[in-house]
Amino acid sequence: MDPAVEPIPRSLGQRIADARGAKSKAELARAVGVDTKTVYRWEHDKAEPGSSQIDPLARALGVSIIWLLTGEGEGPIELQPTGTDDV
């Protein structure tokens, strides 16, 4: 790629669709606690996830919240489970 050419920024919906990969819309919807139609609307930039859905969405997709919201920083990452203590 020519370094003088800036890449076209991807929308939030495009990042969600890209990160979803082989996971179905129904699987993602269940993981986040929304309807499949909601995932469709997010991916087509017809709606955006609410503030309470951002963390579960990022976790379900295996991406950082910053990357999900801005496209900057870490893309897909391996997340540690929350709510567990090593005892």
Buried (B, 14 or more C-beta within 10 A) or exposed (E): EEEEEEEEEEBBBBBBBBBBEEBEBEBBBBBBEBEBEBBBBBBEEEBBBEEEBBBBBBBBBBBBBEBBBEBEEEBEBEEEEEEEEEE
